[in-house]
Amino acid sequence: MKKRNFEKIGVWAFYIGLVITILLALFQNALTSGTLVLIGILGILVGLLNVTAKEVQSYLIAAIAFVLSFTTLGEIVKAFWTKAPVFFNLLAVFIASGAAIVALKEIYAITKEK
């Protein structure tokens, strides 16, 4: 498969992950360990296929900032959308999974160079 096709898969994994997190927040009774694993796998695909070497630092900083602030953001938005805390928790699973893979790849690259 060409690199361009992998990029398309990564982009679609991102969009699908966002849609699934919204749907699961709306229909919390569908929230199972299997759906959490699916969100995590989609996040991993995004991290593997979408983040280039030049984007690693920006991606990780943005992911850390989001994961650290998502609880407060969920509570603020809760005034307008009661399911917001669930949505932001699910989104954190999605983003943190991708960030973990990108961080592991970067750690490996750094240690491999020396």
C-alpha positions in Angstrom: 0.0 0.0 0.0 1.3 3.4 -0.9 2.1 6.0 1.8 -0.7 8.2 0.5 -3.2 5.4 1.1 -2.0 5.1 4.7 -2.5 8.8 5.2 -6.1 8.5 4.0 -6.7 5.6 6.5 -5.3 7.8 9.3 -7.5 10.7 8.3 -10.6 8.5 8.2 -9.7 6.9 11.5 -9.6 10.4 13.0 -13.1 11.3 11.6 -14.6 7.9 12.6 -13.1 8.2 16.1 -14.7 11.6 16.5 -18.1 10.4 15.3 -18.0 7.4 17.5 -17.1 9.4 20.6 -20.1 11.8 19.9 -22.5 8.8 19.3 -21.3 7.0 22.5 -21.7 10.2 24.5 -25.3 10.5 23.1 -26.1 6.9 23.6 -24.2 6.0 26.8 -26.0 2.6 27.0 -23.9 1.5 24.0 -20.7 2.2 26.0 -18.9 -1.0 26.6 -15.3 -2.1 27.0 -15.4 -3.2 23.4 -16.3 0.3 22.2 -13.5 1.8 24.4 -11.0 -0.6 22.8 -12.3 0.5 19.4 -11.8 4.1 20.2 -8.3 3.3 21.5 -7.4 1.4 18.3 -8.6 4.3 16.2 -6.5 6.7 18.2 -3.5 4.4 17.7 -4.1 4.4 14.0 -4.3 8.2 14.0 -1.0 8.4 15.8 0.7 5.8 13.6 -0.6 7.1 10.2 -1.1 10.8 10.6 1.7 12.2 12.6 5.0 12.8 10.7 8.4 13.3 12.3 8.1 17.0 11.9 4.7 17.1 13.7 5.7 14.9 16.8 6.5 17.8 19.1 3.4 19.8 18.2 1.1 16.7 18.4 2.4 15.7 21.8 2.1 19.2 23.3 -1.4 19.5 22.0 -2.4 16.1 23.2 -1.0 16.7 26.7 -2.7 20.1 26.9 -6.0 18.6 25.9 -5.8 15.6 28.2 -4.9 17.8 31.1 -7.8 20.2 30.4 -10.6 17.9 29.3 -12.2 17.5 32.7 -12.6 21.2 33.3 -13.7 21.8 29.7 -16.3 19.0 30.0 -17.7 20.6 33.2 -17.9 24.1 31.5 -19.6 22.8 28.4 -21.9 20.6 30.6 -24.0 23.8 31.2 -25.0 23.6 27.5 -24.7 19.9 26.8 -25.2 17.5 29.8 -23.3 14.7 28.1 -20.2 16.8 27.6 -18.2 15.2 30.4 -18.7 11.7 28.9 -17.8 13.0 25.4 -14.6 14.6 26.7 -13.6 11.5 28.6 -14.1 9.4 25.5 -12.2 11.9 23.4 -9.4 11.7 25.9 -9.2 7.9 25.4 -9.0 8.5 21.7 -6.3 11.2 21.9 -4.3 9.6 24.6 -4.0 6.4 22.7 -2.6 8.2 19.7 -0.3 10.3 21.9 1.1 7.2 23.6 2.0 5.6 20.3 3.6 8.8 19.0 5.6 9.1 22.2 6.8 5.5 22.1 7.8 6.0 18.4 9.8 9.1 19.4 11.4 7.5 22.4 12.5 4.6 20.2 13.8 7.0 17.5 15.8 9.0 20.1 17.4 5.9 21.7 18.1 4.3 18.4 20.1 7.3 17.2 22.7 7.0 20.1 
